């Protein structure tokens, strides 16, 4: 089980008692501000504990949804535009408008860890929207994998999500041509 420093202060009542528990190996300090009852902790557990309001997006979402086998070099996390900036070398923060932030948010279990992630439908829209910022081979791989799961995609979700985007008709035309 993971704990923040603040949560441990409620239980142990002082920093001294927390340090004492760490020395006695009752708890383990995983990194600054994060503690655990076990020594080995999945990296996604740490990320979700540190950034509970963030949503996995971008290259990370494509990987966790099995739409690519390219392991991203950073974890792409979406936060609201007014959120505190994340200063973590493992994280690539993506600022999202309030209007689009919760759109397509779901929970997924990846290697036993519950993560907040954007669903495949929203990620398809984001792929088309950001096509010019992605290498052609990477884009093609993801599009081909979307074609393989076309029966799983919920068209009504795509249409509903597109109502919140500018150029919705243009994006939908590209989706129809390249995926369906």
N, C-alpha and C positions, 0 to 999 in steps of 0.2 A: 504494500500500500504506500502511496506517495503522499507527502505532506509538504506544505509550504512552511517557511519559517514562522509565519504568523499563526498558522494552525498549531504548530508545535508549542508556541508560547502559551496558547490557551491550555494545553495539556501539562506542560512542564513548568510553567509559570516564570521561568527566567532563562537567559542565555547560558548561564552557568550550568543549570540542570540539563539543558539541551546538549551542551558540550560533554557533560559527564555521561549522558546516555550514548553519545557517539563513541566515546572512549571505551565504554563497556560493551559496545557493539549491539546495543538494544535497537539502535537506529543507525543508518548509514547516511553520511552526507554525500549526495550524488553530485551536486554542483551548487554554486552560490544560491541560497534560498530554497533549495529542493532537497528533501530528505526522504528516505525510504526504509521500510522494515526489512527489505532484502537488498543484498549487495548488487545483484544484477537486475537492471531495469531496462526495458525496451526504450529506444530513443524517442519513439512516438508518445509513450507515456509521459516522458519528461516534457516534450513540446506541448502536449495537450494540458498538462498541469500548469505550465508556465504561462500559456496563452489560451485560456479557456474560451475566450470570445472570438478567437480567430478561426477562419475556415480554410481548409486546404484547397488550393486552386492551382492553376497553371500546370507546369510540367509534372509536379507532384501528383496532382489529381489524375492526369492521364496515366501515370504509372500505377497508382493505387487502384484505378479502375481497370487495369490490365489492357489498356489501349496502346501501350508501348512497352518495350522491354528496356528502354533507355532509363537508367537510374539517374534521377536528377542530382546535380552536385549540391543543391541547396533544397530546403523545404520551402515551398512557396505558400505563404500564408496571406489570406485576404483579411484586411481589417477595415473598419470604417475610416473615412478620410481624416476625421478629427481624433483618431486614436493616437496614443503615445507611440513614438517611433521605436521600433524594435532594433536594439543594438546587439545582435547575436550573429556571429559569422556563419552559423548553420542555416539562417533564415533569410529568405528574400521576401520582403514585405510588399504586398500589392494593396494600394489604397483604393477602396471601392466606395462609390457614392452610397448614401443611405438608402436610396431608392432601389438599388440593385443588390445590396449587401446580403439580405436574407433570402433572396430569390434563388431557389434551387438547393438550399441547404438541406443536407441529410446526414445521418450517421451511418458509418460503414465500419465493419470490423475488419481490421487488417492485422494479420499475425497476432490475433487475440486482443488487439487494442481498439477501443471505440474511438473513432476520430470524426470530427466535423469536416465535411467535405462537400463540394458542390456536385450535384448529380450529373450524370452523363449528358443529359439534355442541355443543361446550362453550359457545360464544358464544350459541347459541340458549337453552340452559338459563339462562345469565347474564341474557339479555334478559328472559326470563319472570320470573326471580327479582327483577330490579331494575325491573320494569315501572312501579312507582309513582314511581320517581325519574327517569323519562324523559318527555319531552313526548309527547303523544298522536300528533302528526303524525310525529315521528321514529320512534316505536315502530311505527306503522302502515306506514311506508315499509319498514322492515327486515322486518317480518312478511310483507309482500307479496313482497319479494324472496326470502325463504325459501320461500314458496309456489312461486315460479318455479323453484327448484332442488330441490324436494322429492325428486325422483328421485336426486339426487346424495347426499343425506344418508344416513348409515349409522345406521339405527334401533338396531342392537345397541350402537353407541357411546353413543348417548343413554341407553339403558337402563342400560348399565354405569356411565356417569358419574353417573346419578341415584342409584345405590346409595350414593354418598358425600355426598348432600345430605339435609338434613332436609326434610320435606314433599315427598318424591320423588313420591308418588302425585298430589298436587295439581298439581305442576309438569308432570308427564307428561299429566294430563288437559287442562291448558291448551294444551300443545303439540299434542295430538291435535285439539283443537277449532279452534285458530287456524292451524295449519300443514298438517296432513295431511287 
